[in-house]
């Protein structure tokens, strides 16, 4: 299997540095990688079913065609924010159109991909792409998305930046923003990549060292990318690996208000595909909520579509609950699954019960929690906590609750 690396970089966008990085990517493209993704514009929209926070197959693999186990994420400590305020899966956009709620200075296209669920934004032109529905970012938030590259080594860098943007009507102005936090995705086909880390805070570039991070293992598998901001501190994860944990990456008085994607030096040889953007706010505070409020609600336990199979990126959330149960050996909980309102009542009820049972099994087998301390139940779509007519509302309704008993 070809080794492909994600180059993640916190940088000052200095164009001379850009050209050096991009030349390095091009030089590393030693062999032609055939595309395995069909022309997405020919895809047919699949029948909408009850969907999950991540409606793709697992992003990491341990072998050919085999999904990664939860144990593969044993060092993964990412826990998403308590409330989802943005969820974007492009399902409201027609295939072939640029998404209605986005802005760009070039063009893009909503597509489907053979063998994969849902809609994706295909990015293959040099330019800037901004989700206009993100217009403020608090001191504490998590931001996640899935990214696929169909021809590693034949495409250029894709930048993701958290920016204080003064003029949202001119996306290109992000490059002159006083405050920004940026990392770069650069997939290599040969497995060797090292990048110099740089930061821009209050208009001052700061060198931060170097790193080498392996990420893509299969060009047909999306990579799950997660960013966790806690005031000045920022952590960045690619699949099960923590790429960076920077204590002083962002300014406390910075007015960060925008997420920007920037593709520089696009080629006709490959494309990026983006979906499942999820912005969540609030401190999960598992220990306090289960002990003092008698209930912890989490959106961080994810499942395969219409399945009770837990995605491995749920490890951090499961570990949070397991740690509390280990700290308080007399604590007992009821695990309750919930779905959104898509699909039939009966199917959603059954699915929610099976998912709760899967969480109990995982806590017992993976973390050693005594099964006698856990009960399970499922409520299907019967107890929504948000509206079921928006993507973010549906994502909030898809949840697992731990109730003290």
Secondary structure, 3 states (H helix, E strand, C coil): CCCCECCCCCCCCCHHHHHHHHHHHHHHCCCCCCCCCCCHHHCCCCCCCCCCCCCCCCCCEEECCEECCHHHHCCCCCCCCCEEEEEECCCCCCCCCCCCCEEECCCCEEECCCCCCCCEEEECCCEEEEECCCCCCCCEEEEEEEEEECCCCCCCCEEEEEECCCCCCCHHHHHHCCCEEEEEECCECCCCCCEEEEEEECCEEEEEEEECCECCCCCCCCEEEEEEEECCEEEEEECCEEEEEECCCCCCCCCCCEEEEEECCCCCCCCEEEEEEEEEECCCCHHHHHHHCCEEEECCCCECCCCCCECHHHHHHHHHHHHHHHHCCCCCEEEEEECCCCCCHHHHHHHHHHHHHHHHHHHHHHHCCCHHHEEEEEEECCCCCCCCCCHHHHHHHCEEEEEEC
